[in-house]
Amino acid sequence: MPRRTKWMISLAVLFVAAVELPALVWFCGLLYALEHAGETETRATDCGKAMTAIGWKLPPRTDRQQCSEIHDPLFPSRWEGTFRAPRSEVAGWIETRPAPRYPQQQAGDGPVADPNGLHLNLSYPRSPNFGNGGIDQVTVKAVWEGEDSAVITFETFDD
């Protein structure tokens, strides 16, 4: 086979691969998504691990921890849980929340206090790179349980 013909065949194969490969990858991703749809699994996990996964730290003195990871093979894990902490430490702990991903945007105005406790909703801007996102929203509720204790619940969401 002449050298020019080999070069033309190589160029044609490269062109077909460059044009058709993205469609093939997209189609395979769609098949994977359809095959694994609805495979969400809730797993019990350590609350310290859940807090670390969302960029927070567990308050130092907690008890009765019950946390879960909501695992889905197609999306980042979500986290939820409940634990108790000393009431006097809750406001300070909430103030240690992580900064937003982008300095020019704010994560939230701070906790809202009412006679029953504190509530905080945070929104973190979505990452511009697919797959780097993760947690986009966190909801934290601290409900006073007497004068000394608070029940804290949290839940994360990925938009």
VEXDREN-2710 file (C-alpha; in Angstrom, 1 decimal):
% VEXDREN-2710
k/r/px/py/pz
1/MET/0.0/0.0/0.0
2/PRO/1.4/3.4/-0.9
3/ARG/2.6/5.6/1.9
4/ARG/0.1/8.4/1.1
5/THR/-2.9/5.9/1.3
6/LYS/-1.7/4.7/4.8
7/TRP/-1.5/8.3/5.9
8/MET/-5.0/9.1/4.5
9/ILE/-6.5/6.0/6.2
10/SER/-4.8/7.0/9.5
11/LEU/-6.2/10.5/9.2
12/ALA/-9.7/9.1/8.5
13/VAL/-9.6/6.8/11.5
14/LEU/-8.5/9.7/13.7
15/PHE/-11.3/11.9/12.4
16/VAL/-13.9/9.3/13.0
17/ALA/-12.6/8.6/16.5
18/ALA/-12.6/12.4/17.3
19/VAL/-16.1/12.9/16.0
20/GLU/-17.7/9.7/17.2
21/LEU/-15.9/9.1/20.5
22/PRO/-17.8/11.8/22.5
23/ALA/-21.1/10.4/21.3
24/LEU/-20.0/6.9/22.3
25/VAL/-18.9/8.0/25.8
26/TRP/-22.2/9.9/26.3
27/PHE/-24.2/6.8/25.2
28/CYS/-22.2/4.5/27.5
29/GLY/-22.8/7.0/30.4
30/LEU/-26.5/7.0/29.6
31/LEU/-26.6/3.2/29.7
32/TYR/-24.7/3.1/33.0
33/ALA/-27.2/5.6/34.5
34/LEU/-30.2/3.6/33.3
35/GLU/-28.7/0.4/34.7
36/HIS/-27.9/1.9/38.1
37/ALA/-31.0/4.1/38.5
38/GLY/-32.6/3.8/41.9
39/GLU/-29.6/2.1/43.6
40/THR/-29.5/4.7/46.4
41/GLU/-28.3/3.1/49.7
42/THR/-28.4/4.6/53.2
43/ARG/-25.5/3.6/55.3
44/ALA/-25.0/4.3/59.0
45/THR/-21.7/6.2/59.5
46/ASP/-19.8/8.0/62.2
47/CYS/-20.9/11.6/62.7
48/GLY/-17.3/12.7/62.7
49/LYS/-16.8/11.2/59.3
50/ALA/-20.0/12.9/58.1
51/MET/-18.9/16.3/59.4
52/THR/-15.5/15.9/57.8
53/ALA/-17.0/15.0/54.5
54/ILE/-18.9/18.2/54.4
55/GLY/-16.0/20.3/55.6
56/TRP/-17.2/20.8/59.2
57/LYS/-15.9/19.5/62.5
58/LEU/-18.0/17.7/65.1
59/PRO/-18.5/19.7/68.3
60/PRO/-16.1/18.4/70.9
61/ARG/-18.6/17.1/73.4
62/THR/-21.4/15.2/71.6
63/ASP/-23.4/12.2/72.5
64/ARG/-26.2/10.0/71.0
65/GLN/-24.8/10.3/67.5
66/GLN/-26.8/8.9/64.6
67/CYS/-25.6/9.8/61.2
68/SER/-26.0/8.4/57.7
69/GLU/-24.4/8.6/54.3
70/ILE/-26.9/8.5/51.4
71/HIS/-24.9/6.8/48.7
72/ASP/-25.8/6.9/45.0
73/PRO/-23.5/5.5/42.3
74/LEU/-24.3/8.4/40.0
75/PHE/-24.1/11.4/42.4
76/PRO/-22.0/12.6/45.3
77/SER/-22.9/11.2/48.7
78/ARG/-25.4/13.2/50.8
79/TRP/-25.2/13.2/54.6
80/GLU/-27.7/13.5/57.4
81/GLY/-27.6/13.0/61.1
82/THR/-28.6/13.9/64.7
83/PHE/-26.5/14.3/67.8
84/ARG/-26.7/16.1/71.1
85/ALA/-24.3/18.8/72.3
86/PRO/-24.0/21.2/75.2
87/ARG/-26.3/24.1/74.5
88/SER/-23.7/26.6/75.5
89/GLU/-21.4/25.4/72.7
90/VAL/-23.8/25.3/69.8
91/ALA/-23.6/28.9/68.6
92/GLY/-19.8/28.9/68.7
93/TRP/-19.8/25.6/66.8
94/ILE/-22.1/27.0/64.1
95/GLU/-19.8/30.0/63.7
96/THR/-16.9/27.7/62.7
97/ARG/-18.7/26.7/59.5
98/PRO/-16.5/26.5/56.4
99/ALA/-16.2/29.5/54.1
100/PRO/-17.9/29.3/50.7
101/ARG/-15.9/27.9/47.8
102/TYR/-15.7/31.2/46.1
103/PRO/-14.6/34.2/48.3
104/GLN/-16.8/36.7/46.4
105/GLN/-20.0/34.8/47.3
106/GLN/-21.3/34.3/50.8
107/ALA/-22.4/31.0/52.3
108/GLY/-25.1/32.6/54.3
109/ASP/-26.0/35.4/56.7
110/GLY/-25.7/33.3/59.8
111/PRO/-28.0/31.3/62.1
112/VAL/-31.5/32.4/62.8
113/ALA/-32.4/32.2/66.4
114/ASP/-35.8/31.6/67.9
115/PRO/-37.0/30.6/71.4
116/ASN/-36.6/26.9/70.4
117/GLY/-33.1/27.0/69.0
118/LEU/-31.0/28.0/66.0
119/HIS/-31.6/27.3/62.3
120/LEU/-29.0/27.7/59.5
121/ASN/-29.3/27.2/55.8
122/LEU/-26.2/27.4/53.7
123/SER/-25.8/27.4/50.0
124/TYR/-22.4/26.8/48.4
125/PRO/-22.1/27.8/44.8
126/ARG/-21.8/24.9/42.4
127/SER/-18.3/24.1/41.2
128/PRO/-17.7/25.0/37.5
129/ASN/-16.0/21.7/36.9
130/PHE/-18.3/18.7/36.6
131/GLY/-17.6/16.1/39.4
132/ASN/-15.9/18.6/41.7
133/GLY/-19.1/19.8/43.3
134/GLY/-20.3/17.6/46.1
135/ILE/-22.3/19.4/48.8
136/ASP/-24.2/22.4/47.6
137/GLN/-26.6/23.0/50.5
138/VAL/-26.5/22.3/54.3
139/THR/-29.4/22.7/56.7
140/VAL/-28.6/22.7/60.4
141/LYS/-31.2/22.9/63.1
142/ALA/-30.3/23.1/66.8
143/VAL/-33.4/22.6/69.1
144/TRP/-32.9/23.4/72.7
145/GLU/-33.6/20.4/75.0
146/GLY/-33.7/22.0/78.4
147/GLU/-31.2/24.5/79.7
148/ASP/-28.1/22.5/79.2
149/SER/-28.5/20.4/76.0
150/ALA/-29.4/20.8/72.3
151/VAL/-30.4/18.3/69.7
152/ILE/-28.6/19.1/66.4
153/THR/-29.9/17.7/63.1
154/PHE/-28.2/18.4/59.8
155/GLU/-28.9/17.4/56.2
156/THR/-26.9/18.1/53.0
157/PHE/-28.1/18.4/49.4
158/ASP/-26.5/18.4/46.1
159/ASP/-28.4/20.5/43.6
END
